[in-house]
């Protein structure tokens, strides 16, 4: 069986570390209320992520 681990130190941009902002529950499952960013980022970007979700 193939190894399905993801290498976070990979030079390939598809496998960069990511962060997600969600409220959870029905907001994620039904409304797909999610925002993603490639890490690292600053506090201002984290606040923008929170403002982007529909349930904010």
C-alpha positions in Angstrom: 0.0 0.0 0.0 1.3 3.5 -0.9 2.5 5.9 1.8 0.0 8.8 2.0 1.9 11.1 4.3 2.2 14.8 3.2 5.6 16.4 3.5 5.2 19.9 4.8 8.8 20.8 4.1 8.3 20.0 0.4 9.4 22.6 -2.2 6.1 22.0 -4.0 3.7 24.9 -3.3 0.7 22.5 -3.1 2.0 21.1 0.2 2.6 24.4 2.1 1.3 24.6 5.6 -2.1 26.2 5.7 -4.4 27.7 8.3 -8.2 27.7 8.4 -10.7 29.9 10.0 -14.2 28.4 10.7 -17.0 28.8 13.2 -17.8 25.1 13.1 -20.9 23.0 13.1 -23.7 23.7 10.5 -21.7 26.8 9.2 -19.0 24.5 7.9 -21.2 21.6 6.8 -24.1 23.3 5.1 -22.9 26.9 4.3 -19.3 26.0 3.6 -18.3 29.0 5.7 -14.5 28.5 5.6 -11.4 30.7 4.7 -7.8 29.4 4.2 -4.4 31.1 4.2 -0.9 29.9 3.6 1.2 30.1 6.7 3.0 32.1 8.1 1.0 35.4 8.3 0.6 38.3 10.7 -2.1 39.3 13.1 -3.8 41.7 10.6 -4.2 38.8 8.1 -5.7 36.6 10.8 -8.2 39.3 11.6 -9.1 39.6 7.8 -9.6 35.8 7.8 -12.1 36.1 10.6 -14.0 38.9 8.9 -14.2 36.9 5.6 -16.3 34.1 7.1 -20.0 34.7 6.5 -21.0 34.0 10.1 -18.9 36.9 11.3 
